[in-house]
Amino acid sequence: MPDQSEPAQRRTKKESRAFWWVLVVVSLVMIGVSGFSLAKRIDQYNKTNDNPLFAFIQATSPSFTFAGRPVTVVEETRDDKAVVVVTYGDQELVLDVAVPPVQPLPDLYDRQKDWLTISLFADRSGMSMKEFEAKLMSDEIKPRLGIITRTPFGIEPAKAPRFEGIEHEKNASTADVHREQWRFDCYEFLRDGTITHEVKRYPESGKSLARRQNYAKLKDEPIPGRRDDELAEYTWQYGAALKVMPRAPAITHERQALRVSGWTLPATATGFLLLLVSFFFAIAPKRSVAP
């Protein structure tokens, strides 16, 4: 008698393959709808949150002119200490060398790049680099001048050491590890000839902030936020400080556009996962059955 099961098996395989192709179409529709909604929400967030985008031009000369006043940068030794002296018109800024150079490089900025940066900067949000450079050259945009210095172990630790009585040695290796103790001195040279000064600290990681907030919830205490003296994203201090960090801080989650994504982000991710699985099952080669 002829084997009646073979046509049924073929029909089952065809129906199974058709099922996977239907899932491919469904996943594409899901990606299209949720992806469009996600892009729309992110675009709306970026339009309503007018965060500046600073562009920086690092100084390469030890003497230049800013706002009609001469600026000079020289290395000196005062009171048996290595210092960098910056003069702006009749103002003088004496900066202790926080990270001594390892190699005697010929350029001043290369020698001091681990802790000192001097930059012209301006907000270029809404402009391409070519448009920004053109407006800068035509003096349509007035650049600002700032100095950032990084001092390891310049900030007292915010919490007691885990093992009381044991102190870490303060050297180059531990300095890179204990980023929460970095001190950032931010100086801006104003066009009226004065110099402003702010002290900032390394931004706390999102995990550390979440731990503090969860601990406060357990204790029924006020929920803490970020410290006021932290380097904050979208500020010129944050952007300039990146130049003197051996390792950039993690991006904070509080000010990211994806926080307004809602259902669209998991739906888009699910669509892509479904598309990947269904497509490969749909094009999978036929399996040969041993006689």
C-alpha positions as CSV (number, residue, x, y, z in Angstrom):
1,M,0.0,0.0,0.0
2,P,1.3,3.6,-0.7
3,D,2.5,5.6,2.2
4,Q,-0.3,8.1,2.9
5,S,1.7,10.0,5.6
6,E,4.1,11.7,3.2
7,P,1.7,14.2,1.7
8,A,0.5,15.1,5.2
9,Q,4.1,15.7,6.4
10,R,4.7,18.0,3.4
11,R,1.5,19.9,4.1
12,T,2.6,20.3,7.7
13,K,6.0,21.7,6.7
14,K,4.5,24.1,4.3
15,E,2.0,25.3,6.9
16,S,4.8,25.7,9.4
17,R,6.9,27.7,7.0
18,A,4.0,29.9,6.1
19,F,3.4,30.5,9.8
20,W,7.0,31.8,10.2
21,W,6.6,34.1,7.2
22,V,3.4,35.5,8.8
23,L,5.5,36.2,11.9
24,V,8.1,37.9,9.8
25,V,5.4,40.3,8.4
26,V,4.0,40.9,11.9
27,S,7.4,41.7,13.3
28,L,8.1,44.1,10.5
29,V,4.8,45.9,11.1
30,M,5.6,46.0,14.9
31,I,9.0,47.5,14.2
32,G,7.6,50.1,11.8
33,V,4.8,51.3,14.2
34,S,6.8,51.2,17.4
35,G,10.0,52.4,15.8
36,F,8.2,55.4,14.3
37,S,6.7,56.3,17.6
38,L,10.0,55.9,19.3
39,A,11.7,58.2,16.9
40,K,8.9,60.7,17.2
41,R,9.2,60.8,21.0
42,I,13.0,61.2,20.9
43,D,12.6,64.0,18.4
44,Q,10.0,65.8,20.5
45,Y,12.2,65.4,23.6
46,N,15.3,66.9,21.8
47,K,13.2,69.8,20.6
48,T,11.7,70.6,24.0
49,N,15.0,70.2,25.9
50,D,17.2,72.9,24.5
51,N,20.6,71.5,25.8
52,P,23.6,73.3,24.5
53,L,26.3,71.5,22.4
54,F,29.7,73.0,23.1
55,A,32.5,72.9,20.6
56,F,36.1,73.3,21.9
57,I,39.3,74.6,20.3
58,Q,42.2,73.8,22.6
59,A,45.0,76.3,22.9
60,T,48.3,75.4,21.2
61,S,50.3,78.5,21.7
62,P,51.8,79.8,25.0
63,S,50.7,83.3,24.1
64,F,47.6,84.6,22.3
65,T,45.0,87.4,22.5
66,F,41.4,87.0,23.8
67,A,38.9,89.9,24.0
68,G,41.6,92.4,23.2
69,R,43.8,91.3,26.2
70,P,47.0,89.3,26.0
71,V,47.0,85.7,27.5
72,T,50.3,84.0,28.4
73,V,51.0,80.6,29.8
74,V,54.4,79.8,31.3
75,E,55.9,77.2,33.5
76,E,57.8,78.3,36.6
77,T,59.1,77.2,40.0
78,R,57.9,79.1,43.0
79,D,58.7,78.2,46.6
80,D,60.3,75.0,45.3
81,K,57.0,73.9,43.6
82,A,56.4,73.5,39.9
83,V,53.6,75.8,38.8
84,V,51.9,77.0,35.6
85,V,51.3,80.8,35.5
86,V,48.5,82.1,33.3
87,T,48.2,85.9,32.9
88,Y,45.1,87.5,31.4
89,G,45.6,91.3,31.0
90,D,46.5,92.4,34.5
91,Q,45.1,89.2,36.1
92,E,47.5,86.4,37.2
93,L,46.5,82.8,37.8
94,V,49.0,80.5,39.6
95,L,48.2,76.8,39.2
96,D,50.2,74.1,41.0
97,V,51.2,71.2,38.8
98,A,48.8,68.5,40.0
99,V,50.2,65.7,37.8
100,P,53.9,66.0,37.2
101,P,54.8,65.1,33.6
102,V,56.3,61.6,33.1
103,Q,58.2,62.5,29.9
104,P,60.0,65.9,29.2
105,L,57.9,66.6,26.1
106,P,58.8,69.7,24.2
107,D,55.4,71.3,24.1
108,L,53.9,72.8,27.3
109,Y,50.4,71.6,26.7
110,D,51.6,68.1,25.9
111,R,53.6,68.0,29.2
112,Q,50.6,69.2,31.3
113,K,47.7,67.5,29.3
114,D,47.0,65.0,32.1
115,W,45.6,67.8,34.4
116,L,45.4,71.1,32.5
117,T,43.4,72.2,29.5
118,I,42.9,75.7,28.1
119,S,40.1,76.0,25.4
120,L,38.1,78.4,23.4
121,F,34.5,77.2,23.3
122,A,31.1,78.2,22.1
123,D,27.6,76.7,21.8
124,R,27.1,75.2,18.3
125,S,23.7,73.6,18.8
126,G,21.6,73.6,15.7
127,M,24.7,74.1,13.5
128,S,27.0,71.9,11.5
129,M,30.7,72.3,12.1
130,K,31.1,74.2,8.8
131,E,28.4,76.6,9.8
132,F,29.9,77.0,13.3
133,E,33.4,77.7,11.9
134,A,32.0,80.2,9.4
135,K,30.2,82.1,12.1
136,L,33.2,81.9,14.3
137,M,35.5,83.4,11.6
138,S,33.0,86.2,10.8
139,D,32.8,87.1,14.5
140,E,29.1,86.4,14.5
141,I,29.7,84.0,17.4
142,K,31.8,85.3,20.3
143,P,33.8,82.4,21.8
144,R,34.5,82.0,25.5
145,L,37.8,81.0,27.1
146,G,38.1,78.5,29.9
147,I,40.6,76.6,31.9
148,I,40.0,73.3,33.6
149,T,42.5,71.6,36.0
150,R,42.2,68.2,37.5
151,T,43.7,67.5,41.0
152,P,43.8,63.9,42.2
153,F,42.8,63.5,45.8
154,G,41.6,67.1,45.9
155,I,38.1,66.3,47.2
156,E,37.5,64.7,50.6
157,P,35.8,61.3,50.3
158,A,32.0,61.5,50.6
159,K,31.9,58.3,52.7
160,A,34.0,56.6,55.2
161,P,36.4,53.9,54.0
162,R,35.0,50.3,54.0
163,F,37.8,49.1,56.2
164,E,38.3,51.5,59.0
165,G,42.0,52.3,59.8
166,I,43.2,51.2,56.4
167,E,44.2,54.0,54.1
168,H,45.2,53.6,50.4
169,E,48.5,55.0,49.2
170,K,48.1,58.1,47.2
171,N,49.9,57.4,43.9
172,A,49.2,57.5,40.2
173,S,47.5,54.1,40.2
174,T,45.2,54.8,43.1
175,A,44.4,58.3,41.8
176,D,42.9,56.8,38.6
177,V,40.8,54.4,40.7
178,H,39.5,57.0,43.3
179,R,37.8,59.2,40.7
180,E,35.3,60.4,43.3
181,Q,38.2,62.4,44.9
182,W,39.2,64.3,41.8
183,R,38.9,68.0,42.1
184,F,38.1,70.1,39.0
185,D,38.9,73.8,39.2
186,C,37.0,75.6,36.4
187,Y,38.1,79.1,35.5
188,E,36.5,81.3,32.8
189,F,38.1,84.4,31.5
190,L,35.3,86.9,31.0
191,R,35.5,89.6,28.4
192,D,35.4,92.3,31.0
193,G,38.9,91.2,32.2
194,T,37.8,89.2,35.3
195,I,38.2,85.5,36.0
196,T,35.5,83.3,37.6
197,H,36.3,80.2,39.5
198,E,34.2,77.1,40.4
199,V,35.1,73.8,42.0
200,K,33.5,70.7,40.7
201,R,33.7,67.0,41.5
202,Y,33.5,63.8,39.4
203,P,29.9,62.8,38.6
204,E,28.5,60.0,40.7
205,S,27.7,56.8,38.7
206,G,24.1,55.9,38.1
207,K,24.5,52.7,40.1
208,S,25.9,54.5,43.1
209,L,23.1,57.1,43.0
210,A,20.5,54.3,42.8
211,R,22.0,52.6,45.8
212,R,21.8,55.8,47.9
213,Q,18.2,56.4,46.8
214,N,17.2,52.8,47.6
215,Y,18.8,53.0,51.0
216,A,16.9,56.2,51.7
217,K,13.7,54.5,50.7
218,L,14.3,51.6,53.1
219,K,15.0,54.1,55.9
220,D,12.0,56.2,55.0
221,E,14.3,59.2,54.5
222,P,14.2,61.9,51.8
223,I,15.3,60.6,48.5
224,P,18.7,62.1,47.7
225,G,19.6,63.5,44.3
226,R,22.9,64.4,42.7
227,R,25.3,66.7,44.5
228,D,25.1,70.3,43.4
229,D,28.9,70.5,42.8
230,E,29.1,67.6,40.4
231,L,30.2,68.1,36.8
232,A,26.9,68.1,34.9
233,E,26.3,67.0,31.4
234,Y,25.6,69.6,28.7
235,T,27.8,72.2,30.5
236,W,31.1,73.6,29.2
237,Q,32.8,72.5,32.4
238,Y,31.8,68.9,31.7
239,G,32.9,69.0,28.1
240,A,36.3,70.6,28.9
241,A,36.9,68.3,31.8
242,L,36.8,65.3,29.5
243,K,40.1,66.5,28.0
244,V,41.9,65.9,31.3
245,M,40.3,62.6,32.3
246,P,42.1,59.3,31.6
247,R,38.6,57.7,31.6
248,A,35.3,59.4,30.8
249,P,32.4,59.1,33.2
250,A,29.4,57.0,32.5
251,I,26.5,58.7,30.8
252,T,23.9,59.7,33.4
253,H,20.5,58.2,32.8
254,E,18.4,61.0,34.2
255,R,18.7,63.3,31.2
256,Q,18.5,60.7,28.3
257,A,15.9,60.8,25.6
258,L,15.1,57.1,26.0
259,R,13.6,57.8,29.4
260,V,10.5,59.1,27.6
261,S,10.3,56.1,25.2
262,G,7.6,54.3,27.3
263,W,6.2,51.2,25.5
264,T,7.9,52.0,22.2
265,L,11.4,50.9,23.2
266,P,10.5,47.4,24.5
267,A,8.0,47.0,21.6
268,T,10.7,47.8,19.0
269,A,13.2,45.5,20.7
270,T,10.7,42.7,20.8
271,G,9.9,43.3,17.1
272,F,13.5,42.9,16.2
273,L,13.9,39.8,18.2
274,L,10.8,38.3,16.7
275,L,12.0,39.2,13.2
276,L,15.3,37.5,13.8
277,V,13.8,34.3,15.1
278,S,11.0,34.0,12.6
279,F,13.1,34.9,9.5
280,F,15.7,32.2,10.2
281,F,13.0,29.6,10.9
282,A,11.3,30.6,7.6
283,I,14.4,30.2,5.5
284,A,15.7,27.2,7.3
285,P,16.7,24.4,4.8
286,K,14.6,21.2,4.7
287,R,15.8,18.4,6.9
288,S,16.5,15.1,5.2
289,V,15.0,12.1,6.9
290,A,17.0,8.9,6.9
291,P,15.2,6.0,5.3
